[in-house]
Amino acid sequence: ERRVSRIEELSRLLASEEEFTQQKLSDQTGVILDVDSLQVFSLNPTGQFLVDCLRQGVATERDLVESLVAEFDVGDDVARTDVEAFLGELEACLIDGRAKKG
């Protein structure tokens, strides 16, 4: 499944401090800095939570949805939509942007 491999790649990139620096802020938001391009990706609290899940090894989109439902007390459909949108944006920033650069 394409999404699983993308999630694995996102997890690997987020764990690589040589490529990206990620900082959680006191208001539960966060930022990711692409060390090579110096581009900054801003995270709202939901995005920061999902990044934490990815860095902790959550490996499937379904697991991300279930984690979001449990943490934020939102419905399954809302969580699925949020996860899909977030993964798309994160992929565009961290993976697709690097592919275009390279």
C-alpha positions as CSV (number, residue, x, y, z in Angstrom):
1,E,0.0,0.0,0.0
2,R,1.4,3.3,-1.1
3,R,0.4,5.2,2.1
4,V,2.2,2.8,4.4
5,S,5.5,3.3,2.6
6,R,5.0,7.1,2.7
7,I,4.3,6.9,6.4
8,E,7.4,4.9,6.9
9,E,9.4,7.5,4.9
10,L,7.9,10.4,6.9
11,S,8.8,8.6,10.1
12,R,12.3,8.1,8.9
13,L,12.8,11.7,7.8
14,L,11.3,13.1,11.1
15,A,13.7,10.9,13.1
16,S,16.7,12.1,11.1
17,E,18.1,15.1,12.9
18,E,20.6,15.6,10.1
19,E,17.9,16.3,7.6
20,F,15.2,17.9,9.7
21,T,15.0,19.7,13.1
22,Q,11.6,19.5,14.8
23,Q,10.7,21.5,17.9
24,K,7.5,21.2,20.0
25,L,6.5,24.6,21.5
26,S,5.0,25.3,24.9
27,D,1.5,25.9,23.4
28,Q,1.5,22.4,21.9
29,T,2.2,23.7,18.4
30,G,5.5,23.0,16.7
31,V,7.8,23.6,13.7
32,I,9.9,21.5,11.4
33,L,13.0,23.0,9.8
34,D,14.4,21.4,6.6
35,V,18.1,21.8,7.4
36,D,19.2,21.9,3.7
37,S,16.6,24.3,2.3
38,L,15.9,26.2,5.6
39,Q,12.2,25.9,4.9
40,V,9.9,25.9,7.9
41,F,6.8,23.8,8.3
42,S,4.5,25.1,11.0
43,L,2.4,22.7,13.0
44,N,-0.9,23.3,14.9
45,P,-1.6,21.2,18.0
46,T,-3.1,18.4,15.9
47,G,-0.2,18.4,13.5
48,Q,2.2,18.3,16.3
49,F,0.4,15.4,17.9
50,L,0.5,13.5,14.6
51,V,4.3,14.2,14.2
52,D,4.8,12.9,17.7
53,C,2.9,9.7,16.7
54,L,5.0,9.3,13.5
55,R,8.2,9.8,15.5
56,Q,7.1,7.2,18.0
57,G,6.6,4.6,15.2
58,V,2.9,4.7,14.5
59,A,3.0,2.9,11.1
60,T,-0.4,3.0,9.5
61,E,-2.9,5.7,8.6
62,R,-5.6,3.8,10.6
63,D,-3.5,3.9,13.7
64,L,-3.0,7.7,13.3
65,V,-6.8,8.1,12.9
66,E,-7.4,6.0,16.1
67,S,-4.8,8.0,18.0
68,L,-6.3,11.3,16.9
69,V,-9.8,10.1,17.9
70,A,-8.6,9.1,21.4
71,E,-6.5,12.2,22.0
72,F,-8.9,14.9,20.7
73,D,-12.3,13.3,21.1
74,V,-13.3,13.8,17.5
75,G,-15.3,11.5,15.3
76,D,-13.7,8.9,13.0
77,D,-14.6,10.7,9.8
78,V,-13.2,14.0,11.0
79,A,-10.0,12.3,12.2
80,R,-9.6,10.5,8.9
81,T,-10.1,13.7,6.9
82,D,-7.6,15.5,9.1
83,V,-5.0,12.7,8.9
84,E,-5.3,12.4,5.1
85,A,-4.9,16.2,4.7
86,F,-2.0,16.4,7.1
87,L,-0.1,13.5,5.5
88,G,-0.6,15.1,2.1
89,E,0.8,18.4,3.3
90,L,3.7,16.7,5.2
91,E,4.5,14.6,2.1
92,A,4.5,17.7,-0.1
93,C,6.9,19.5,2.3
94,L,9.2,16.7,3.4
95,I,9.3,14.2,0.5
96,D,8.0,15.9,-2.7
97,G,9.8,19.1,-2.1
98,R,13.1,17.2,-1.6
99,A,12.5,15.2,-4.8
100,K,12.0,18.4,-6.8
101,K,15.2,19.8,-5.2
102,G,17.3,16.8,-5.9
